[in-house]
């Protein structure tokens, strides 16, 4: 694989005029090294110029990014990818626009990061482009935003802690969204409505099957989900409290399972490893109501008139590219907690706990994920050589990624529980 260090740019931010793209550009401007060679890219030179002018107000001393106008044609994207070491892609819905971006990066050996949560599309990209990316040395990491970096990093952290401190495998990790203050952006709403028209029910079932994203067959579950959880969607877990169904669990579980497979399957987290994710609620009644509403919503959304109504609401609520201002989300927070059980055939196996927390807006956090992951790839040659290439996961960036996130204000802590 050829070196990309002589290319024009360290990174190009594609989709810089969108809501998440603007926040990521702001973070790059205020927080990444001033000698970073970067550019913003999109279809409109006028809109990109306005973004660059706005960025100057955040850091006037810094050299501002160049502008690279590009359409989403494969030829344009190949040309763009050849100019840079990394593309940060915030152009969604990803199933509609970003397949050619992944293809261009895979073919040209250009690293790629995005913040999708569209599991059917990720499944499609793995089967289309993993081998090409592996051959070219392109590290392609989808879902490195709120979906699914926190979940993937907590699972990796806990499994690593249990192996290093206790010399044991991990039997299961149960995670809980303890707090998430947010309102969806226009792009998120457009994705929800659009993906249902793009993929068939059969494709949804295939991509959401257990261990569907793992490169090796996953273990059969040796843990039993409580009957009340299966029927009512509510469970009580020690150290986490009362939990119910989480709308973001599906994409996160799929990525954690892929990490398990990519990192060595049984040799990584353990031969019996399972990951479950929920959200915390105040009481069982609230949990049942949320679970029932999500189940009914998942059924109703496939009914054309209901889907049309959601599309209408999305269009009138937030158009793509719009979202809450940074100031409006300053007091928001996101917190994910997890408890892990060591794989021991004893009445009370050893346990570990971990917490991921960020105080601020989740879309700004998404920009942090993109920028700091890019810096890991740019500054850790040994790691990129070890990874080689392919469709990978956030956890594969390991401790260097966690260290950078901590320096950016993320709290990620873990501990072994007393016996």
N, C-alpha and C positions, 0 to 999 in steps of 0.2 A: 504494500500500500504506500502511495506517495505521500510525502509530507505536505501539509497545508499551511505551514508557517509563513511561507512567502506570499500568501494571498493578500489582497488589498486591505481586507478588514479582519479584525478578530471576531466580530459578530455583526449581523444585520438583524434588526428588529422588523419583522414583516407584520403589517397590520398596525402600524404605529398610530394611525388616526382613530382606531377603535377605542372603546372604553378601557379595556384591560391593557391594550397597547400603550395608551397615554400614561397610565400609572406605572407601567414597567419602564418607559422612557424616562419618566421623572426620577425613578429610583436609580437607574443607571447614571443619570446626570449628577445626582446628589451624593451617590455612595460608592460607585466603582472607581478604579484608578483613573487619573486624568490622562494618562498616556494610552488609554484604551482606544483602539482604532475601530470605529463603528459607524453604522449608517442606519437610517430609517428608510423603510421601503413601503410602497403602496402604489395605487393606480393614479393618484392625483398629486401632481407636483405642487399645486396651490395649497392643498390641505396639508401636505407634508411640510411645506415652508412655514405654514402657520404653527405647526407643532414645534419646529426647530426654534422659531422666534419665541415661543412660550417657554421652551426649555432654558433659554438664555437667562430668563428671570430667576431661575433656581440656582444657577451657578454661572455668573457672567465671566469668571476667570477661566473657565474651561473651554477648550476647543469643542465646538458644537458638532453634532454628527453630520455626515454627508447625506445627501438625498439620492436614493436609487429608485427611479420609477420603473415599475414592472407590472405586467398583467399576470394573471394566473394561468397563462398558457405554459405548456411544458417547456417550450423553447426558451421563453423568457425566464422561467424559473431555473432551468439548467444554467443559463448564463449568470443569473444572480448567485446561485450556489457556488459557482466556480470562483467567485470574487471573495469568499469569506470562509472562515474556519467553522463558524457556527451560525445557524439560523434559529432565531427565537420566533416562533410562529403563534400569533394571536388571532389569526383569521378563522373565524367560525361562522356558521356551523361547520365543523371540520369534515363531516361526511359529505358536505356539499362543495366545499372549496379546496380542501387541503390534501387530498390524495396525491395530486401532482407535485405538491411541495415535498412530501415524503419520498416520492419516486425520484425527484431531481436530486435530493440530498443523498439518497441511497446510492445513486449511480455515480455521483461525483466525489464521494468520500467526505462529505460535509456533515458535521454533527448537527443534530436537530433536536429541539425541545419544544413541547407544546403543553397546553393546559386543558385539553379536552377531558370529557367524562363520558364519551360516547363509546361504550364497550363494543357494540357491533362493528363500529368503524375501526377500532383498534384491532379487533380480531381479523378484520379484512386486511389491514396493513401488515400484520404479522405474516399472514399467509402469502401476501404478494411481494413483500420487500425485505423480509428478515435475511434471507440468504444473500441477496444482492448487497445489502448494507454490511453484512459480515465480511463479504469478499472485498469490499472497497474500504473497510475500516471506519465506516460512518456509524457513529453512536447515535441511535435514534431513541429518544425517551419521550413517549407520550404520557399524558396524565401526571405531569410534574407540578401541578397546581394544588388547590385545595383537594381536588380529586387527582391523584391519590397519595400525594407525598406524605402527609401526616400519618396516615394509616400504615403505609409501607415502611416508613422510618421507625415508627413505634414497634412494629412487629420485628423488624431487624434488630432494633436495640435490645428488646427483651430476649429474643432467642440468643443473641450474642452474649448478653449478660449471664444468662443461665448456663450457657456452655462454658464461658470463661471462669465464672465464679463457683459453679457447682459441678462442672464436668458432666452435665446432663443434657439430654435432648429436651425440646419443648413439645408438650402434648397439645396445648391449645392456648390461643390468645383470644380474650374477649375484650372488645373495645367499645367505648361509649362516647358519643358526642355529648359532652356535658354542657357546652354553651356554644351557640352560633348565632350571633346577631348579624343579620343581613337582609337585604331585599334583592331579588334577582335583577341582573342587568338585562337590557334588551336583547343582547346576544344569547344569554342563557335561555330566555323565553323562546327565542326563535329556534334554538337548537331542539328544545323539548318538542315543539310542534312539528318541526321539519323531519326529525329522524324517524318519526312514526310513518311518514309517507315514503321514506327512502328504503326502509328495510321491511321485509315480510315478517310475519309471525314466526315462520320457520327459522329465519335468520336470527331473530331475537332469541329463540330457544337454543339454537346451536351455540351462540356466543355467550349466553348466560348459564350454560350448563356447568356443573362443578368442575373446576380445574381446566376449563376450556382454553384458557390462555397459557397454561403451563406447557412447556416443551416436553415434559415427561408425565406419565400418568400419576395422578395424585393418590394419596393414601385413602383408604376407606375409613370413614369416620368411626373412631372408637369411643367418641363422646356422644351422649344422648341429649338432644335438645328437649327441655321439659315439655310435657304434654300441654300444659297451660300456655306455653309460648307458641306452640304449633296451632292451638285452637284460638287463643285470644290475643296473641302477639305481645304478651307481657311476661317478663321474667324478673326475678330478684337475684342479684349477684352480689356476693360478698365483696366489699370494698367499692362497688360501683353503684349500688342501690337498685331502684326500680327502673327497668329498661323496656323499651318497645321498639318497633320496627323503625329503621332509619331509611329515608329516601335515598341517601347517598351510599348505602352499604354495598349495593351490587357492584358498581365500578371498583370500589376500594377492595372488596374481597377478591375480585378477579385479578387485580394487580398484585396483591400480596401473594396469591397463589402462583402467579407467574414468577415472582421473585424466588419463591421456594424452589421452583423447578430450575431456573437459570443459575441459582447459586449452588446447585448440587443435589437438589431433591432430598432424599433421606440423609445425605451427608451434611446438609446445611442446618435446617432448623430441627429436623428429626423425621423419622419414618412414619410417625403417627400425627404429624402436625395438622391442626385445624385453626382457622381464623373466623371469628364471628364479629359482627359489628351492629350496634344498636344506637339508640339515643336515650338519654336519661329523661324521665318524667317525674312529676311530683307525686303521683299516686297511680294505682292500677287502673282506675276509671279513665283517667286522662290517657293512659297508655293504650287501653282498648279502643277508645274513640279515635286516636291517631292511627292506630293499626287498621281499623275498619275503614276509615276515610281513605287511606292510601290504597287499600285493596280495591275498594269501589272505584277510586280514581283510575287505577291501572286498567280496570275493565272498561270503564266508561270512555277513556281516552281513545280507545280503538273504534268507537262508534262515530261515524263521519260527522253528524251534526254537532256532537260534543266537541270533537276536534276542531271544527270550524269556529265554534264559540270561543275556544281557547286561543285560537289564532287571532281572532278579532280582538280579544282582550289584550293579548300580547302586543299587538300593533298599536292599540290605543293607550296602553300603559307605559311601555318603554319601547322605542324603536331600537334596532341594533345600533350599537355605538353609544348608547346612553346608559346612565346609571347614576347612583347617588354620588355626590361630591365627596372628596376626601375629608373635608371638614365635617360633613354630616355623619361620617362613619368613624370619627376620631375616638368616640367612646365605645365603639363596638369591640367585641372580643370573640375569639374562637378557642375552644379548649376540647381536646380529645384525651381521654384517659383509657388506660388498658391494664388488664391484669393477666398474667401468664402463669400457666401451671406446668411444672416440670413433668417429664414422662417417667413417673415412678409407680411401681405396683405396690403402693402402700396406702393406708387409710387417709393420711394427710400429706400429700405431696408438697414439695417446696413451691413457693409462689414468688412472683416478682411483680412490681407495679411500675408504670411509666406514665408520664404526662407530657403532652404537647400543648403549648399555649402561646397565643399571640394577641396582644392588645392593640387593636386597630382594625381597619376594614379588611374584609377577606379578599377583595379584589386587589388591594394594594399588596397584601401578603402574596397573592398569586404572582405579582410582578417581582417580588423579592425572590420567590422560588426560581423563576426563570433566570434572573440575573445572576444569582449566586450559584446556581447549577452550571451556568455558562462559565463562571470563573473557576469552578472546580475543573472543568474540562480544559480550560486554557492554561492552568497553572500546575497540573498534576500529570506530567508525561508518563510516569510509571503506571498510574491508574488507567489512563486511556490505552496504553499499550496492553495492559492486562485484560481490559474489557474487550479489546479487539474491534468490536463492531456488532451491529445487529439491532433488532428491536428490543430494547432493554427496559429497565424499571428504575424509579428513583432510589430504591434501596441499594442499588449497585454502585451508587456514588458514595455510600458508606459514611465513615466518620468525617472525611474532609467536608462533605456537604453539611453534616450536622454542625460541625465547628463554625462554618461560615454563617449558617442560619442563626446560631446563638449570638454571634457577633452582630447580627442584624436585628436583634431584639427578640428572637424566638426563645421561649423556655422549653427545653427538652431535657427532662430528668428521669432517672430510673433508679430502682433500688430493689434488693432482695428483701423479702419480708421475713420477719423473725419466725423461727420454728414454733 
